[in-house]
Amino acid sequence: MGARKHLRSEELKEARKTMYFAGLRNCPTSPRKMRKVADMIKGENVEMALHILQHAPQEAARRLYKLLLSAIANWQAKNEGVRLEDSNLFIKEVMVDSARMLKRIRPAPQGRAFRIRKRSNHVTIKLESKTQINEN
């Protein structure tokens, strides 16, 4: 492994220590609908994002709300004794990727059939602390 590549991998390992994430796999919501809700909370403070998701009418907001709570719990597991309010956690990244697609057939006029694609997605939320960014 080259020296530059080795340094880059060491930097990534250090960055992962300050980054906390949670993932949701095969969520039965279309990626387009999930991205619409995910864009509302991207870059927001964690407390503000929880309020936004709690009051959003979309069904995808409830799933993201639970996922964000899971990411916060992952942060708390690694940072025992630190208060959430003092940490200045914010949502660094929300990735919504397409997952498997269930394909169904719907009857159509004149003996034809139309295909229905029931989409699902994978969601990953990454949290980071603003205080740790300022220390570096």
DSSP file (Angstrom, degrees, kcal/mol; ACC not computed):
  #  RESIDUE AA STRUCTURE BP1 BP2  ACC     N-H-->O    O-->H-N    N-H-->O    O-->H-N    TCO  KAPPA ALPHA  PHI   PSI    X-CA   Y-CA   Z-CA
    1    1 A M              0   0    0      0, 0.0     5,-0.0     0, 0.0     0, 0.0   0.000 360.0 360.0 360.0 134.7    0.0    0.0    0.0
    2    2 A G     >  -     0   0    0      1,-0.1     4,-2.2     4,-0.0     5,-0.2  -0.207 360.0-114.4 -69.9 161.2    1.3    3.4   -1.0
    3    3 A A  H  > S+     0   0    0      1,-0.2     4,-2.3     2,-0.2     5,-0.2   0.898 115.4  48.7 -64.2 -41.8    2.2    6.1    1.6
    4    4 A R  H  > S+     0   0    0      1,-0.2     4,-2.3     2,-0.2    -1,-0.2   0.912 112.3  48.3 -65.9 -42.0   -0.5    8.5    0.4
    5    5 A K  H  > S+     0   0    0      1,-0.2     4,-2.2     2,-0.2    -1,-0.2   0.882 110.9  51.7 -65.8 -37.3   -3.1    5.7    0.5
    6    6 A H  H  X S+     0   0    0     -4,-2.2     4,-2.0     2,-0.2    -2,-0.2   0.914 110.1  48.4 -65.4 -43.2   -2.0    4.7    4.0
    7    7 A L  H  X S+     0   0    0     -4,-2.3     4,-2.2     1,-0.2    -2,-0.2   0.901 110.8  51.6 -62.8 -40.9   -2.3    8.3    5.3
    8    8 A R  H  X S+     0   0    0     -4,-2.3     4,-2.2     1,-0.2    -1,-0.2   0.904 109.0  49.9 -63.6 -41.2   -5.7    8.6    3.8
    9    9 A S  H  X S+     0   0    0     -4,-2.2     4,-1.9     1,-0.2    -1,-0.2   0.868 109.9  51.4 -67.0 -35.2   -6.9    5.4    5.4
   10   10 A E  H  X S+     0   0    0     -4,-2.0     4,-2.0     2,-0.2    -1,-0.2   0.889 109.1  50.8 -66.6 -38.9   -5.6    6.6    8.8
   11   11 A E  H  X S+     0   0    0     -4,-2.2     4,-2.2     1,-0.2    -2,-0.2   0.903 109.5  50.6 -63.7 -40.8   -7.4    9.9    8.4
   12   12 A L  H  X S+     0   0    0     -4,-2.2     4,-2.1     2,-0.2    -1,-0.2   0.883 107.9  52.8 -65.1 -38.0  -10.6    8.0    7.6
   13   13 A K  H  X S+     0   0    0     -4,-1.9     4,-0.9     1,-0.2    -1,-0.2   0.906 110.6  47.4 -63.5 -40.9  -10.2    5.9   10.7
   14   14 A E  H  X S+     0   0    0     -4,-2.0     4,-0.7     1,-0.2     3,-0.4   0.888 110.8  51.8 -66.3 -38.8   -9.8    9.0   12.9
   15   15 A A  H >X S+     0   0    0     -4,-2.2     3,-0.8     1,-0.2     4,-0.6   0.862 104.1  57.6 -66.5 -35.1  -12.9   10.6   11.3
   16   16 A R  H 3< S+     0   0    0     -4,-2.1     3,-0.4     1,-0.2    -1,-0.2   0.782  97.0  62.9 -66.9 -25.9  -15.0    7.5   12.0
   17   17 A K  H 3< S+     0   0    0     -4,-0.9    -1,-0.2    -3,-0.4    -2,-0.2   0.819 109.5  39.3 -68.5 -29.2  -14.2    7.8   15.7
   18   18 A T  H << S+     0   0    0     -3,-0.8   111,-0.6    -4,-0.7     2,-0.4   0.467 105.5  80.8 -97.2  -3.2  -16.0   11.2   15.8
   19   19 A M  E  <  -A  128   0A   0     -4,-0.6     2,-0.4    -3,-0.4   109,-0.2  -0.871  58.2-169.1-109.3 137.4  -18.8   10.1   13.4
   20   20 A Y  E     +A  127   0A   0    107,-2.1   107,-4.2    -2,-0.4     2,-0.3  -0.961  11.8 174.5-125.3 140.8  -21.8    8.1   14.6
   21   21 A F  E     -A  126   0A   0     -2,-0.4     2,-0.3   105,-0.2   105,-0.2  -0.926  20.4-161.3-144.5 166.2  -24.4    6.5   12.3
   22   22 A A  E     -A  125   0A   0    103,-1.8   103,-2.6    -2,-0.3     2,-0.4  -0.981  15.4-152.1-145.1 149.0  -27.5    4.3   12.1
   23   23 A G  E     -A  124   0A   0     -2,-0.3     2,-0.5   101,-0.2   101,-0.2  -0.939   8.4-159.6-129.4 148.6  -28.9    2.5    9.1
   24   24 A L  E     -A  123   0A   0     99,-3.2    99,-2.8    -2,-0.4     2,-0.3  -0.994  18.0-158.4-125.2 123.3  -32.3    1.3    8.0
   25   25 A R  E     +     0   0A   0     -2,-0.5    97,-0.2    97,-0.2    74,-0.0  -0.805  63.7   0.7-109.1 144.6  -32.4   -1.5    5.4
   26   26 A N  E    S-     0   0A   0     -2,-0.3    -1,-0.2     1,-0.2    96,-0.2   0.875  73.0-178.5  51.4  48.8  -35.3   -2.4    3.0
   27   27 A C  E     -A  121   0A   0     94,-3.0     2,-2.5    -3,-0.3    94,-2.1  -0.669  30.6-128.7 -76.8 124.4  -37.7    0.3    4.1
   28   28 A P  S    S+     0   0    0      0, 0.0     2,-0.3     0, 0.0    92,-0.2  -0.227  75.9  99.0 -78.2  55.3  -40.9   -0.1    2.2
   29   29 A T  S    S-     0   0    0     -2,-2.5    -2,-0.1    92,-0.1    89,-0.0  -0.978  82.9-100.3-132.3 145.8  -41.1    3.5    1.0
   30   30 A S     >  -     0   0    0     -2,-0.3     4,-2.0     1,-0.1     3,-0.3  -0.391  27.9-125.3 -67.5 145.1  -40.0    4.8   -2.4
   31   31 A P  H  > S+     0   0    0      0, 0.0     4,-2.6     0, 0.0     5,-0.2   0.837 108.8  58.6 -59.6 -32.9  -36.6    6.4   -2.4
   32   32 A R  H  > S+     0   0    0      2,-0.2     4,-1.4     1,-0.2    -2,-0.0   0.913 108.0  44.3 -64.0 -42.9  -38.0    9.6   -3.9
   33   33 A K  H  > S+     0   0    0     -3,-0.3     4,-1.2     1,-0.2    -1,-0.2   0.871 114.4  50.0 -69.0 -36.6  -40.5   10.1   -1.0
   34   34 A M  H  X S+     0   0    0     -4,-2.0     4,-2.6     1,-0.2    -2,-0.2   0.891 107.5  53.4 -69.7 -38.9  -37.8    9.3    1.6
   35   35 A R  H  X S+     0   0    0     -4,-2.6     4,-2.4     1,-0.2    -1,-0.2   0.856 102.7  59.1 -63.3 -34.6  -35.3   11.8    0.0
   36   36 A K  H  < S+     0   0    0     -4,-1.4     4,-0.5     1,-0.2    -1,-0.2   0.905 112.7  38.2 -61.0 -41.7  -37.9   14.5    0.2
   37   37 A V  H >X S+     0   0    0     -4,-1.2     3,-0.8     2,-0.2     4,-0.7   0.871 113.4  56.2 -76.4 -38.0  -38.1   14.1    4.0
   38   38 A A  H >X S+     0   0    0     -4,-2.6     4,-1.0     1,-0.3     3,-0.7   0.852 101.2  57.8 -64.1 -34.5  -34.4   13.5    4.4
   39   39 A D  H 3< S+     0   0    0     -4,-2.4    -1,-0.3     1,-0.2    -2,-0.2   0.762  97.3  63.4 -67.5 -23.6  -33.6   16.8    2.7
   40   40 A M  H <4 S+     0   0    0     -3,-0.8    -1,-0.2    -4,-0.5    -2,-0.2   0.825 112.6  33.1 -68.2 -30.5  -35.6   18.6    5.3
   41   41 A I  H X< S+     0   0    0     -3,-0.7     3,-2.0    -4,-0.7    50,-0.3   0.501  84.3 123.5-106.6  -4.8  -33.3   17.5    8.1
   42   42 A K  T 3< S+     0   0    0     -4,-1.0    50,-0.1     1,-0.3     3,-0.1  -0.385  87.0   5.6 -62.9 126.9  -29.9   17.4    6.4
   43   43 A G  T 3  S+     0   0    0     48,-1.5    -1,-0.3     1,-0.3    49,-0.1   0.406 101.6 131.6  83.3  -2.1  -27.4   19.7    8.2
   44   44 A E    <   -     0   0    0     -3,-2.0    47,-2.6     1,-0.1    -1,-0.3  -0.393  66.9 -97.0 -82.6 159.2  -29.8   20.4   11.0
   45   45 A N  B  >  -B   90   0A   0     45,-0.2     4,-2.5     1,-0.1    45,-0.3  -0.426  38.5-116.3 -65.5 150.1  -29.2   20.3   14.8
   46   46 A V  H  > S+     0   0    0     43,-2.0     4,-2.2     1,-0.2     5,-0.2   0.905 113.4  48.3 -62.8 -43.7  -30.3   16.9   16.2
   47   47 A E  H  > S+     0   0    0     42,-0.3     4,-1.8     1,-0.2    -1,-0.2   0.912 113.5  47.6 -63.6 -41.2  -33.0   18.4   18.5
   48   48 A M  H  > S+     0   0    0      1,-0.2     4,-2.4     2,-0.2    -2,-0.2   0.897 110.2  52.6 -65.7 -40.2  -34.4   20.6   15.7
   49   49 A A  H  X S+     0   0    0     -4,-2.5     4,-2.6     1,-0.2     5,-0.2   0.882 106.5  53.3 -64.2 -38.3  -34.4   17.6   13.3
   50   50 A L  H  X S+     0   0    0     -4,-2.2     4,-2.1     1,-0.2    -1,-0.2   0.910 110.6  46.9 -62.8 -41.2  -36.4   15.5   15.9
   51   51 A H  H  X S+     0   0    0     -4,-1.8     4,-1.5     2,-0.2    -2,-0.2   0.905 111.7  50.8 -66.7 -40.9  -39.0   18.3   16.1
   52   52 A I  H  X S+     0   0    0     -4,-2.4     4,-0.6     1,-0.2     3,-0.3   0.943 114.2  43.4 -61.1 -47.7  -39.2   18.6   12.3
   53   53 A L  H  < S+     0   0    0     -4,-2.6     3,-0.5     1,-0.2    -1,-0.2   0.846 109.4  57.4 -68.4 -33.7  -39.7   14.9   11.9
   54   54 A Q  H  < S+     0   0    0     -4,-2.1    -1,-0.2     1,-0.2    -2,-0.2   0.833 114.9  36.6 -66.5 -31.3  -42.2   14.6   14.7
   55   55 A H  H  < S+     0   0    0     -4,-1.5    -1,-0.2    -3,-0.3    -2,-0.2   0.384  89.5 109.7-105.0   3.1  -44.5   17.2   13.1
   56   56 A A     <  -     0   0    0     -4,-0.6     6,-0.1    -3,-0.5     5,-0.0  -0.610  62.4-143.8 -78.4 139.5  -44.1   16.2    9.5
   57   57 A P        +     0   0    0      0, 0.0    -1,-0.1     0, 0.0    -4,-0.0   0.656  66.0 104.6 -78.9 -14.5  -47.2   14.6    8.0
   58   58 A Q  S  > S-     0   0    0      1,-0.1     4,-0.7   -25,-0.0     3,-0.4  -0.310  71.2-134.7 -70.9 149.7  -45.3   12.1    5.7
   59   59 A E  H >> S+     0   0    0      1,-0.2     4,-1.1     2,-0.2     3,-0.6   0.827 105.9  62.4 -70.1 -31.2  -45.1    8.5    6.7
   60   60 A A  H 3> S+     0   0    0      1,-0.2     4,-2.2     2,-0.2    -1,-0.2   0.780  93.1  65.3 -64.5 -26.0  -41.4    8.5    5.8
   61   61 A A  H 3> S+     0   0    0     -3,-0.4     4,-2.2     1,-0.2    -1,-0.2   0.864  97.8  53.1 -65.6 -36.1  -40.9   11.0    8.6
   62   62 A R  H <X S+     0   0    0     -4,-0.7     4,-1.9    -3,-0.6    -1,-0.2   0.901 109.9  47.8 -65.9 -39.6  -41.9    8.5   11.2
   63   63 A R  H  X S+     0   0    0     -4,-1.1     4,-1.9     1,-0.2    -2,-0.2   0.909 113.4  47.1 -67.2 -41.6  -39.4    6.0    9.9
   64   64 A L  H  X S+     0   0    0     -4,-2.2     4,-2.6     2,-0.2    -2,-0.2   0.847 107.8  57.9 -68.0 -33.3  -36.6    8.6    9.8
   65   65 A Y  H  X S+     0   0    0     -4,-2.2     4,-2.1     2,-0.2    -2,-0.2   0.943 108.8  44.3 -60.2 -48.6  -37.6    9.8   13.4
   66   66 A K  H  X S+     0   0    0     -4,-1.9     4,-1.7     1,-0.2    -1,-0.2   0.872 113.1  52.1 -64.9 -36.7  -37.0    6.3   14.7
   67   67 A L  H  X S+     0   0    0     -4,-1.9     4,-2.1     2,-0.2    -2,-0.2   0.891 108.5  50.3 -67.1 -39.1  -33.7    6.0   12.8
   68   68 A L  H  X S+     0   0    0     -4,-2.6     4,-2.2     2,-0.2    -2,-0.2   0.889 108.2  52.9 -66.0 -39.4  -32.5    9.3   14.2
   69   69 A L  H  X S+     0   0    0     -4,-2.1     4,-2.1     1,-0.2    -1,-0.2   0.878 108.5  51.5 -61.5 -36.9  -33.3    8.1   17.7
   70   70 A S  H  X S+     0   0    0     -4,-1.7     4,-2.0     2,-0.2    -2,-0.2   0.903 108.6  49.8 -66.0 -41.6  -31.2    5.0   17.0
   71   71 A A  H  X S+     0   0    0     -4,-2.1     4,-1.9     2,-0.2    -2,-0.2   0.884 110.5  50.6 -64.8 -38.0  -28.3    7.1   15.8
   72   72 A I  H  X S+     0   0    0     -4,-2.2     4,-2.5     2,-0.2    -1,-0.2   0.898 108.7  51.8 -65.5 -40.0  -28.5    9.2   19.0
   73   73 A A  H  X S+     0   0    0     -4,-2.1     4,-1.9     1,-0.2    -2,-0.2   0.874 107.5  52.6 -63.9 -36.9  -28.5    6.0   21.1
   74   74 A N  H  X S+     0   0    0     -4,-2.0     4,-1.1     2,-0.2    -1,-0.2   0.890 109.9  49.0 -64.1 -38.6  -25.4    4.9   19.2
   75   75 A W  H  X S+     0   0    0     -4,-1.9     4,-1.4     1,-0.2     3,-0.4   0.915 110.4  50.3 -64.8 -43.2  -23.8    8.2   20.1
   76   76 A Q  H  < S+     0   0    0     -4,-2.5    -2,-0.2     1,-0.2    -1,-0.2   0.828 104.3  58.6 -66.7 -31.6  -24.8    7.9   23.7
   77   77 A A  H  < S+     0   0    0     -4,-1.9     3,-0.3     1,-0.2    -1,-0.2   0.849 113.2  38.5 -65.9 -33.4  -23.4    4.3   23.9
   78   78 A K  H  < S+     0   0    0     -4,-1.1     2,-0.3    -3,-0.4    -1,-0.2   0.667 119.8  47.2 -90.0 -17.9  -19.9    5.6   23.0
   79   79 A N  S >< S+     0   0    0     -4,-1.4     3,-1.3    -5,-0.1    -1,-0.2  -0.573  74.0 178.0-124.5  67.6  -20.1    8.9   25.0
   80   80 A E  T 3   +     0   0    0     -3,-0.3     3,-0.1    -2,-0.3    -3,-0.1  -0.483  69.3  22.8 -72.3 139.2  -21.4    7.9   28.4
   81   81 A G  T 3  S+     0   0    0      1,-0.3     2,-0.5    -2,-0.2    -1,-0.2   0.374  95.3 112.8  88.6  -4.5  -21.6   10.8   30.9
   82   82 A V    <   -     0   0    0     -3,-1.3    -1,-0.3    -6,-0.2     2,-0.2  -0.874  66.2-127.2-103.1 131.8  -21.9   13.4   28.2
   83   83 A R     >  -     0   0    0     -2,-0.5     4,-0.7     1,-0.1     3,-0.3  -0.509   8.9-133.9 -77.5 144.6  -25.2   15.3   27.9
   84   84 A L  H >>>S+     0   0    0      1,-0.2     3,-0.6     2,-0.2     5,-0.6   0.863 105.4  55.7 -64.2 -37.2  -26.8   15.5   24.4
   85   85 A E  H 345S+     0   0    0      1,-0.2     3,-0.4     2,-0.2    -1,-0.2   0.828 108.0  48.5 -66.9 -31.8  -27.5   19.2   24.8
   86   86 A D  H 345S+     0   0    0     -3,-0.3    -1,-0.2     1,-0.2    -2,-0.2   0.626  99.1  68.5 -82.7 -13.3  -23.8   20.0   25.4
   87   87 A S  H <<5S-     0   0    0     -4,-0.7    44,-0.8    -3,-0.6    43,-0.3   0.691  87.1-141.8 -84.2 -18.8  -22.5   17.9   22.5
   88   88 A N  T  <5 -     0   0    0     -4,-0.5    42,-2.1    -3,-0.4     2,-0.2   0.918  29.9-173.8  56.2  47.0  -23.8   20.1   19.6
   89   89 A L  E   < + C   0 129A   0     -5,-0.6   -43,-2.0    40,-0.2     2,-0.3  -0.476   6.3 177.2 -71.5 140.7  -24.7   17.1   17.5
   90   90 A F  E     -BC  45 128A   0     38,-2.6    38,-2.2   -45,-0.3     2,-0.9  -0.950  38.1 -99.4-139.4 163.1  -25.9   17.7   13.9
   91   91 A I  E     + C   0 127A   0    -47,-2.6   -48,-1.5    -2,-0.3    36,-0.2  -0.731  36.4 178.8 -86.2 110.1  -26.8   15.6   11.0
   92   92 A K  E     +     0   0A   0     34,-2.0     2,-0.3    -2,-0.9    -1,-0.2   0.897  64.3   1.7 -78.5 -41.6  -23.8   15.5    8.7
   93   93 A E  E     - C   0 126A   0     33,-1.5    33,-2.9   -51,-0.1     2,-0.4  -0.999  48.7-167.3-152.2 141.0  -25.2   13.2    6.0
   94   94 A V  E     - C   0 125A   0     -2,-0.3     2,-0.5    31,-0.2    31,-0.2  -0.963  16.8-167.8-128.7 113.9  -28.4   11.4    5.1
   95   95 A M  E     - C   0 124A   0     29,-2.7    29,-2.2    -2,-0.4     2,-0.5  -0.893   5.6-172.8-106.2 128.7  -28.0    8.8    2.3
   96   96 A V  E     + C   0 123A   0     -2,-0.5     2,-0.3    27,-0.2    27,-0.2  -0.969  12.0 178.5-120.6 114.2  -31.1    7.3    0.7
   97   97 A D  E     - C   0 122A   0     25,-2.9    25,-2.8    -2,-0.5     2,-0.2  -0.830  33.1-102.9-115.4 153.1  -30.3    4.5   -1.7
   98   98 A S  E     - C   0 121A   0     -2,-0.3    23,-0.3    23,-0.2     2,-0.1  -0.478  40.0-172.9 -72.2 143.1  -32.6    2.3   -3.8
   99   99 A A  E     -     0   0A   0     21,-2.6    21,-0.2     1,-0.3    -1,-0.1  -0.334  41.4 -34.9-118.0-158.7  -33.2   -1.2   -2.5
  100  100 A R  E     -     0   0A   0     -2,-0.1    20,-0.6    19,-0.1     2,-0.5  -0.184  55.4-140.2 -63.6 157.5  -35.0   -4.2   -3.8
  101  101 A M  E     - C   0 119A   0     18,-0.2     2,-0.5    -3,-0.1    18,-0.2  -0.981   2.5-143.1-124.2 126.0  -38.1   -3.8   -5.9
  102  102 A L  E     - C   0 118A   0     16,-2.5    16,-3.2    -2,-0.5     2,-0.5  -0.774  19.9-151.2 -86.1 128.5  -41.2   -6.0   -5.6
  103  103 A K  E     + C   0 117A   0     -2,-0.5     2,-0.3    14,-0.2    14,-0.2  -0.893  19.3 174.5-108.6 125.4  -42.7   -6.5   -9.1
  104  104 A R  E     - C   0 116A   0     12,-2.9    12,-3.3    -2,-0.5     2,-0.4  -0.833  24.6-127.8-124.9 161.9  -46.4   -7.1   -9.4
  105  105 A I  E     - C   0 115A   0     -2,-0.3    10,-0.2    10,-0.2    -2,-0.0  -0.934  16.5-167.4-115.1 133.3  -48.8   -7.4  -12.3
  106  106 A R  E     - C   0 114A   0      8,-3.2     8,-3.1    -2,-0.4    -2,-0.0  -0.976  29.0-114.0-117.7 130.6  -52.0   -5.5  -12.7
  107  107 A P  E     - C   0 113A   0      0, 0.0     6,-0.2     0, 0.0     5,-0.0  -0.332  35.8-169.0 -62.5 142.9  -54.6   -6.5  -15.3
  108  108 A A    >   -     0   0    0      4,-2.5     3,-0.6     1,-0.1     4,-0.3  -0.822  31.5 -72.7-128.2 166.9  -55.1   -3.9  -18.1
  109  109 A P  G >  S+     0   0    0      0, 0.0     3,-1.3     0, 0.0    -1,-0.1  -0.158 109.3  23.2 -61.4 155.3  -57.7   -3.5  -20.8
  110  110 A Q  G 3  S-     0   0    0      1,-0.3     3,-0.1     2,-0.0     0, 0.0   0.820 132.9 -60.1  59.4  38.1  -57.7   -5.8  -23.9
  111  111 A G  G <  S+     0   0    0     -3,-0.6    -1,-0.3     1,-0.2     2,-0.1   0.547 101.9 130.2  76.7   6.5  -55.9   -8.7  -22.2
  112  112 A R    <   -     0   0    0     -3,-1.3    -4,-2.5    -4,-0.3     2,-0.4  -0.361  45.6-143.2 -86.6 172.6  -52.7   -6.7  -21.5
  113  113 A A  E     - C   0 107A   0     -6,-0.2     2,-0.4    -3,-0.1    -8,-0.0  -1.000   3.8-150.4-137.4 137.0  -50.9   -6.5  -18.1
  114  114 A F  E     - C   0 106A   0     -8,-3.1    -8,-3.2    -2,-0.4     2,-0.4  -0.840  19.3-126.1-105.0 145.3  -49.2   -3.5  -16.5
  115  115 A R  E     - C   0 105A   0     -2,-0.4     2,-0.5   -10,-0.2   -10,-0.2  -0.760  16.5-157.0 -93.2 133.2  -46.2   -4.0  -14.2
  116  116 A I  E     - C   0 104A   0    -12,-3.3   -12,-2.9    -2,-0.4     2,-0.7  -0.937   4.6-155.6-107.7 128.9  -46.3   -2.4  -10.8
  117  117 A R  E     - C   0 103A   0     -2,-0.5     2,-0.9   -14,-0.2   -14,-0.2  -0.909   1.3-161.8-108.3 111.3  -43.0   -1.7   -9.1
  118  118 A K  E     - C   0 102A   0    -16,-3.2   -16,-2.5    -2,-0.7     2,-0.1  -0.809  21.9-155.7 -92.5 106.0  -43.2   -1.5   -5.3
  119  119 A R  E     - C   0 101A   0     -2,-0.9     2,-0.3   -18,-0.2   -18,-0.2  -0.404  16.4-177.5 -86.7 156.7  -40.0    0.3   -4.4
  120  120 A S  E     -     0   0A   0    -20,-0.6   -21,-2.6   -21,-0.2     2,-0.3  -0.903   8.7-153.2-141.4 172.1  -38.0    0.2   -1.2
  121  121 A N  E     -AC  27  98A   0    -94,-2.1   -94,-3.0    -2,-0.3     2,-0.4  -0.926  16.3-127.7-145.8 166.6  -34.9    2.0    0.1
  122  122 A H  E     - C   0  97A   0    -25,-2.8   -25,-2.9    -2,-0.3     2,-0.4  -0.962  27.2-164.9-113.5 135.6  -31.9    1.9    2.4
  123  123 A V  E     -AC  24  96A   0    -99,-2.8   -99,-3.2    -2,-0.4     2,-0.4  -0.974   8.1-175.0-125.0 137.3  -31.3    4.9    4.6
  124  124 A T  E     -AC  23  95A   0    -29,-2.2   -29,-2.7    -2,-0.4     2,-0.5  -0.997   5.9-163.9-130.9 128.5  -28.1    5.9    6.5
  125  125 A I  E     -AC  22  94A   0   -103,-2.6  -103,-1.8    -2,-0.4     2,-0.5  -0.948   4.2-164.1-112.1 129.2  -27.9    8.8    8.9
  126  126 A K  E     -AC  21  93A   0    -33,-2.9   -34,-2.0    -2,-0.5   -33,-1.5  -0.957   5.0-164.3-115.0 128.8  -24.5   10.1   10.0
  127  127 A L  E     -AC  20  91A   0   -107,-4.2  -107,-2.1    -2,-0.5     2,-0.3  -0.802   7.7-179.8-107.8 150.5  -24.1   12.4   13.0
  128  128 A E  E     -AC  19  90A   0    -38,-2.2   -38,-2.6    -2,-0.3     2,-0.4  -0.988  25.6-120.5-146.2 154.5  -21.2   14.5   14.0
  129  129 A S  E  >  - C   0  89A   0   -111,-0.6     4,-1.1    -2,-0.3   -40,-0.2  -0.810   7.9-149.2 -98.6 133.4  -20.4   16.9   16.8
  130  130 A K  H  > S+     0   0    0    -42,-2.1     4,-1.8    -2,-0.4   -42,-0.1   0.816  97.7  58.8 -68.9 -30.1  -19.6   20.5   16.1
  131  131 A T  H  > S+     0   0    0    -44,-0.8     4,-1.3     1,-0.2    -1,-0.2   0.867 103.5  51.3 -68.4 -34.7  -17.3   20.7   19.1
  132  132 A Q  H  > S+     0   0    0    -45,-0.3     4,-1.0     1,-0.2    -1,-0.2   0.818 107.3  53.7 -71.8 -29.3  -15.1   17.9   17.8
  133  133 A I  H  < S+     0   0    0     -4,-1.1     3,-0.4     1,-0.2    -2,-0.2   0.916 108.2  49.8 -68.3 -42.1  -14.7   19.7   14.5
  134  134 A N  H  < S+     0   0    0     -4,-1.8    -2,-0.2     1,-0.2    -1,-0.2   0.793 104.8  58.6 -67.7 -28.3  -13.6   22.9   16.2
  135  135 A E  H  <        0   0    0     -4,-1.3    -1,-0.2     1,-0.2    -2,-0.2   0.831 360.0 360.0 -69.7 -31.7  -11.0   21.0   18.3
  136  136 A N     <        0   0    0     -4,-1.0    -1,-0.2    -3,-0.4    -2,-0.2   0.478 360.0 360.0 -76.2 360.0   -9.2   19.6   15.2
